[in-house]
Amino acid sequence: MMKKNHNSKTDQQVRKSKELIGLDPKVVFSLLIRNWYWFVISTAVTLFIARFYIGHTLPTYQTTITVLVNETEDRPLVDNSALLQGLGLPGGMKKLENQMIILKSRDLTRRNLESLAFEIDFYYKTLRNNLPIYPDIPVKIFPENMIPLPRDIEFSMTYLGSDRFILESTSEYYPFYASASFGDSIICPGGKFYIECWNKEAFAKDKNQQIFFTIHSINRLVNYYSNRLNVELLSREGSILRINLIGTNPAKDADFLNRHIEGFQAISLDKKNEEAARRIQFIDDQLIGISDSLTITENRLQHFRSSHRVMDLSAQGQSIVTQVTVLENERARLNLEANYYDYLADYLNREETGKIPVVPVTMGINDPGLTRLVEELALLQGQMAARGAGEMNPLQRNLEQRINTAKASLRETLNGLRRANSLARSENQQQINNANAQASSLPVTERQLLGIERKFRLNDELYT
């Protein structure tokens, strides 16, 4: 009796151990045999759903383009003291960050989209997708002035054969219906337009072929591309940026990226052309009248020598001419500085956003402090022009504050330089007056020749 009890306890322990270890394979197999049809049905339904999802989901593509940023194109605009203190980034990294911000800017995206024919989007419709037709656009809309149809409203175009079609919109905001032929004027509340067939093969397969299109607003297009645009540094050691878009129409994304890079490069080219034009204009303003004065003075010199039979000055006259010429050159340099300071003061008073000032070193004015401040302001103004203004740019307010701070520092420095320049010009004029006083002791004829000779040498040196 004790043995039987022991065996029953052992069997119970074995069953409990099996339950603890896991399911009994025999039990699982028997359940599968009894309910095999449920497993077959669930597997078939799962495969059907997966096939339906894959068949009705548009594949996405990543379109990528790379651009090399030239880090050595410009000089560093600020010193390295902040870097030595553990603040900020090296000049090259700062420039890369600036270029990335420009590439991501809504203003650049808007300008590039306005130059592309992306306003009207043609597509076919399936059960759950819109299949893009781009770049094989089947029809083209020609408005009288601008397209009178509303933006962001879907229209359908049903081909009836023999160049006839039905154009309609079922939107509650703009119900519209029109039956016309290709080339016929279609009148709507905002004006009139006509549609031309651009690709007859698109309508050759099916007589009742239906094509849909939407005229997108520029803000919607900017939002769509800005949200998908990704800019990243290819490697931490290099200066190559990778720009990519992920979407369902790689051809359209490729066209946008190519135009985006063209627009990005045009910013740098336009900036250089604008700077060169301002420099040339500034130099031309300084040379106004010098060329004509040089010709007139040369003729006067020749006429005076022939009429008075005087070919050259005495040694004392030559010494005075040389001394005065040096002083006159110094006066011309000081006047050039004064003119540049006046230009810079006028630039600061105009409060023009995004306008980049002429850097003093390009005008021959070597003042490191002034050059640093002007270049720093030019960098900030360039960022302002590239990013664009408005509520859509969260960095706008901070950038405006930095520009105002840079202008205040530049005004303070400029006021000191203008005072120093005024004192230097006064001293220079006094030295010229002293030299002229020495010339008063010369004979009248030589004194007259000295004045003409001095003016001729001065104009010749300034112009050449």
C-alpha positions in Angstrom: 0.0 0.0 0.0 2.8 2.3 0.8 4.4 1.5 -2.6 1.3 2.4 -4.5 1.0 5.7 -2.7 4.6 6.4 -3.5 4.1 5.7 -7.2 1.0 7.9 -7.4 3.0 10.7 -5.7 5.8 10.2 -8.2 3.3 10.4 -11.2 1.9 13.6 -9.9 5.4 15.1 -9.5 6.2 14.1 -13.1 3.0 15.7 -14.4 3.7 18.9 -12.4 7.3 19.0 -13.7 6.1 18.7 -17.3 3.6 21.5 -16.7 6.4 23.6 -15.3 8.8 22.8 -18.1 6.3 23.7 -20.9 3.4 22.4 -23.1 3.2 18.8 -23.8 4.0 18.3 -27.6 1.4 15.6 -27.9 -1.3 18.0 -26.6 -0.2 20.7 -29.0 -0.2 18.3 -32.0 -3.6 17.1 -31.1 -4.9 20.6 -31.0 -3.4 21.4 -34.4 -5.1 18.3 -35.9 -8.5 19.1 -34.5 -8.3 22.9 -35.6 -6.2 22.7 -38.7 -8.7 24.7 -40.8 -8.4 27.7 -38.6 -4.7 27.8 -39.1 -5.0 27.5 -42.8 -7.6 30.3 -43.0 -5.6 32.7 -40.8 -2.5 32.0 -42.9 -4.3 32.7 -46.1 -5.9 35.9 -44.8 -2.5 37.1 -43.5 -0.9 36.5 -46.9 -3.8 38.2 -48.7 -3.5 41.3 -46.5 0.2 41.4 -46.9 0.0 41.1 -50.7 -2.8 43.8 -50.8 -0.7 46.1 -48.7 2.4 45.6 -50.8 0.5 45.9 -54.1 -1.2 49.1 -53.1 1.7 50.9 -51.3 4.0 53.2 -53.3 7.7 52.4 -53.0 9.8 55.2 -51.6 13.2 56.3 -52.9 16.0 58.3 -51.5 17.4 60.8 -53.9 20.8 62.2 -52.9 23.2 64.9 -54.1 26.5 66.0 -52.6 28.1 69.5 -52.6 31.6 70.5 -51.7 31.9 73.6 -49.6 35.2 75.5 -50.1 36.4 76.3 -46.6 39.3 78.5 -47.8 37.3 80.8 -49.9 37.0 83.5 -47.3 39.2 84.7 -44.4 38.1 84.0 -40.9 35.9 86.8 -39.8 36.6 86.6 -36.1 39.7 85.8 -34.1 40.4 82.6 -32.3 40.2 83.9 -28.7 36.8 82.4 -28.2 38.0 79.1 -29.5 41.0 79.1 -27.1 38.6 79.8 -24.2 36.5 76.7 -25.2 33.8 78.8 -26.8 32.4 78.5 -30.4 33.6 76.4 -33.3 36.6 76.7 -35.7 36.0 79.0 -38.7 35.6 76.1 -41.1 32.9 74.4 -39.0 31.1 77.7 -38.6 31.0 78.1 -42.3 29.7 74.6 -42.9 26.9 75.2 -40.3 26.0 78.4 -42.1 25.9 76.6 -45.5 23.7 73.9 -44.0 21.3 76.6 -42.7 21.2 78.2 -46.1 20.5 74.9 -47.8 17.6 74.2 -45.4 16.2 77.8 -45.5 12.6 78.2 -46.7 13.6 81.3 -48.7 16.0 79.4 -50.9 13.4 76.5 -51.2 10.7 79.0 -52.2 12.9 80.7 -54.9 13.9 77.4 -56.4 10.3 76.1 -56.5 9.1 79.3 -58.1 11.5 78.5 -61.0 10.2 74.9 -61.4 7.0 73.7 -63.1 5.8 72.0 -59.9 2.7 74.1 -59.4 0.4 71.7 -61.1 0.7 68.0 -60.0 -0.9 65.4 -62.3 -1.5 61.9 -61.1 -3.7 58.7 -61.4 -5.7 57.5 -58.5 -5.8 53.9 -57.3 -7.7 52.4 -54.4 -5.5 54.1 -51.8 -2.7 55.9 -53.7 -2.0 58.7 -56.0 0.4 57.6 -58.8 2.5 60.6 -60.0 2.7 61.0 -63.8 5.7 63.4 -63.7 7.8 63.9 -65.9 5.5 62.6 -68.6 2.8 65.4 -68.3 -0.2 64.5 -70.4 -1.8 67.9 -70.7 -0.8 71.6 -70.2 -3.0 74.4 -68.9 -2.7 77.8 -70.6 -4.4 80.6 -68.6 -5.2 84.0 -70.0 -3.2 85.8 -67.3 -2.7 83.5 -64.3 -4.5 80.1 -63.7 -7.9 81.1 -62.4 -8.6 77.8 -60.7 -8.3 77.7 -56.9 -5.2 76.3 -55.2 -5.1 73.0 -53.3 -8.4 71.7 -54.8 -8.5 68.4 -56.7 -9.8 68.3 -60.3 -10.5 65.3 -62.4 -10.2 65.2 -66.2 -12.1 62.4 -68.0 -11.1 61.8 -71.7 -14.1 61.1 -73.9 -12.4 60.5 -77.2 -12.1 62.8 -80.3 -10.2 65.3 -78.3 -13.1 65.9 -75.9 -13.0 65.7 -72.1 -14.9 66.5 -69.0 -13.2 68.7 -66.3 -14.8 68.7 -62.9 -14.3 69.2 -59.2 -16.4 67.6 -56.5 -15.0 69.7 -53.7 -17.7 71.4 -51.5 -15.5 74.5 -51.6 -15.4 74.8 -55.4 -17.9 72.6 -57.3 -17.1 72.8 -61.0 -18.1 71.0 -64.2 -17.1 71.8 -67.8 -17.2 69.8 -71.1 -14.8 71.0 -73.7 -12.2 70.0 -76.4 -8.5 70.5 -76.4 -7.8 74.2 -77.3 -11.3 75.4 -76.3 -11.6 78.3 -73.9 -13.0 77.3 -70.5 -14.7 80.0 -68.5 -14.7 79.9 -64.7 -15.4 82.6 -62.1 -11.8 83.8 -61.9 -11.2 84.1 -65.7 -10.7 81.7 -68.6 -8.1 79.2 -69.8 -7.6 76.4 -72.3 -6.0 72.9 -72.1 -3.8 71.4 -74.7 -2.9 67.7 -75.1 0.8 67.3 -74.4 1.0 63.5 -74.5 -1.6 61.7 -76.6 -0.2 58.3 -75.6 -1.6 58.8 -72.2 -5.1 58.7 -73.6 -4.6 56.1 -76.3 -5.0 53.0 -74.0 -8.4 53.9 -72.5 -11.1 56.0 -74.0 -12.5 56.9 -70.5 -9.1 57.5 -69.1 -9.3 59.7 -66.0 -6.5 62.0 -64.8 -6.4 64.0 -61.7 -4.5 67.2 -60.9 -4.1 69.7 -58.1 -2.8 73.3 -58.4 -0.6 73.6 -55.3 -0.1 76.9 -53.4 3.5 78.0 -53.1 3.3 77.7 -49.2 2.1 74.2 -49.5 4.9 73.3 -51.8 7.5 75.0 -49.6 6.2 73.1 -46.6 6.3 69.8 -48.4 9.8 70.0 -49.7 11.3 71.8 -46.6 9.9 69.0 -44.3 11.5 66.3 -46.4 14.8 68.0 -47.1 17.7 66.6 -45.1 21.2 68.2 -45.1 24.1 66.5 -43.3 27.8 66.5 -43.1 29.3 63.5 -45.0 32.2 63.1 -42.6 33.4 65.1 -39.6 36.9 65.6 -41.2 35.7 66.8 -44.6 33.6 69.7 -46.0 31.2 67.7 -48.2 27.5 68.1 -47.5 25.0 65.5 -48.5 21.4 66.6 -49.4 18.7 64.0 -49.8 14.9 63.7 -50.2 12.8 60.6 -49.5 9.7 60.4 -51.6 7.7 58.4 -54.2 8.8 60.3 -57.3 12.6 60.2 -57.6 12.6 62.0 -61.0 10.8 65.0 -59.5 13.0 65.0 -56.4 16.1 64.8 -58.6 15.0 67.9 -60.6 14.3 69.8 -57.4 17.7 68.9 -55.9 19.6 69.9 -59.0 17.8 73.3 -59.1 18.3 73.7 -55.3 22.1 73.3 -55.8 22.0 75.7 -58.7 20.2 78.3 -56.6 22.6 77.7 -53.7 25.6 78.3 -55.9 23.9 81.4 -57.4 23.7 82.9 -53.9 27.5 82.9 -53.7 27.9 84.1 -57.3 25.4 86.9 -56.8 27.1 87.9 -53.6 30.5 88.2 -55.4 29.0 90.1 -58.3 27.3 92.5 -56.0 30.5 93.1 -54.0 32.5 93.6 -57.2 29.9 96.1 -58.5 29.9 98.1 -55.3 33.7 98.2 -55.3 33.8 99.4 -58.9 31.1 102.0 -58.2 33.0 103.3 -55.2 36.2 103.5 -57.2 34.5 105.2 -60.1 33.0 107.8 -57.7 36.5 108.6 -56.5 37.9 108.9 -60.1 35.1 111.2 -61.4 36.8 114.2 -63.0 40.4 112.9 -62.5 40.7 111.6 -66.1 39.4 114.8 -67.6 41.5 116.9 -65.3 44.6 115.0 -66.2 44.1 115.7 -69.9 43.3 119.4 -69.3 46.4 119.8 -67.1 48.7 118.1 -69.6 47.5 120.4 -72.3 48.0 123.5 -70.0 51.5 122.3 -69.2 52.5 121.9 -72.8 51.0 125.3 -73.7 52.7 127.1 -70.8 56.1 125.6 -71.7 55.8 126.6 -75.4 54.5 130.1 -74.7 57.0 131.0 -71.9 59.9 128.9 -73.4 60.4 127.2 -70.0 61.1 123.5 -70.2 61.9 122.5 -66.6 61.9 123.7 -63.0 65.0 124.8 -61.0 66.4 122.5 -58.3 64.4 124.3 -55.6 61.2 124.1 -57.6 61.7 120.4 -58.2 62.2 119.8 -54.5 59.0 121.7 -53.7 57.1 119.8 -56.3 58.3 116.5 -54.9 57.5 117.5 -51.3 54.0 118.7 -52.3 53.3 115.7 -54.4 53.9 113.4 -51.4 51.7 115.6 -49.3 49.0 115.6 -52.0 49.1 111.8 -52.2 48.7 111.6 -48.5 45.7 114.0 -48.7 44.2 111.9 -51.5 44.6 108.8 -49.2 43.0 110.6 -46.3 40.1 111.8 -48.5 39.6 108.3 -49.7 39.3 107.1 -46.1 36.9 110.0 -45.3 34.7 109.1 -48.3 34.7 105.4 -47.2 33.8 106.5 -43.7 30.9 108.6 -45.1 29.8 105.7 -47.2 29.8 103.4 -44.1 27.9 105.9 -42.0 25.3 106.3 -44.7 25.0 102.5 -44.9 24.4 102.2 -41.2 21.8 104.9 -41.2 19.8 103.3 -44.1 19.1 100.2 -42.0 18.9 98.0 -45.1 18.4 94.4 -44.1 20.5 91.8 -46.0 22.6 94.5 -47.7 26.3 93.6 -47.4 28.8 96.5 -46.9 32.0 96.9 -48.9 35.0 95.6 -46.8 37.6 98.4 -46.2 40.6 96.3 -47.0 39.4 96.1 -50.6 39.6 99.9 -50.8 43.2 100.0 -49.6 42.2 100.9 -46.0 44.2 98.7 -43.7 42.6 98.9 -40.3 42.3 95.5 -38.7 39.7 96.5 -36.1 37.4 98.1 -38.7 37.9 95.3 -41.1 37.0 92.7 -38.5 33.8 94.5 -37.6 32.7 95.1 -41.2 33.4 91.5 -42.1 31.4 90.3 -39.1 28.5 92.5 -40.1 28.8 91.3 -43.7 28.6 87.7 -42.5 25.4 88.3 -40.5 23.8 90.3 -43.3 24.6 87.5 -45.7 22.9 85.0 -43.3 19.9 87.3 -43.1 19.6 87.5 -46.9 20.0 83.7 -47.3 17.5 82.7 -44.5 14.8 85.1 -45.4 12.5 86.9 -43.0 9.2 86.1 -41.5 7.5 84.1 -38.8 8.5 80.8 -40.4 12.1 81.4 -39.4 12.6 80.8 -35.7 16.2 82.3 -35.7 15.0 85.6 -37.2 14.8 87.5 -33.9 18.2 86.3 -32.6 19.9 87.2 -35.9 18.4 90.7 -36.0 19.7 91.3 -32.4 23.2 90.2 -33.4 23.1 92.5 -36.5 22.0 95.4 -34.3 24.8 94.7 -31.8 27.4 94.5 -34.6 26.1 97.8 -36.1 26.3 99.5 -32.7 30.0 98.4 -32.3 30.8 99.5 -35.8 29.2 102.9 -35.2 31.3 103.5 -32.1 34.5 102.5 -33.9 33.6 104.6 -37.0 33.1 107.7 -34.9 36.6 107.4 -33.5 38.1 106.8 -36.9 36.3 109.8 -38.4 37.6 112.1 -35.7 41.2 110.8 -36.2 40.8 111.2 -39.9 39.7 114.8 -39.5 42.7 115.7 -37.4 45.1 114.0 -39.9 43.6 116.0 -42.8 43.9 119.3 -40.9 47.6 118.5 -40.2 48.2 117.5 -43.8 46.6 120.7 -45.1 48.9 122.8 -42.8 51.9 121.0 -44.3 50.7 121.7 -47.8 50.3 125.4 -46.9 53.8 125.5 -45.5 55.2 124.1 -48.8 53.2 126.6 -50.8 54.6 129.4 -48.7 58.1 128.2 -49.7 57.1 128.3 -53.4 56.2 132.0 -53.0 59.9 132.9 -53.1 60.3 131.6 -56.7 60.0 133.7 -59.8 56.4 134.3 -61.1 56.9 132.2 -64.2 58.5 129.3 -62.4 55.8 129.5 -59.7 53.1 129.2 -62.3 54.9 126.3 -63.9 55.3 124.7 -60.5 51.5 124.8 -59.9 50.7 123.2 -63.2 53.4 120.6 -62.8 52.3 119.7 -59.3 48.7 119.2 -60.4 49.7 117.1 -63.4 51.9 114.8 -61.3 49.1 114.4 -58.7 46.4 113.6 -61.2 48.8 111.2 -63.0 49.6 109.3 -59.8 46.0 109.1 -58.7 44.7 107.9 -62.0 47.5 105.3 -62.6 
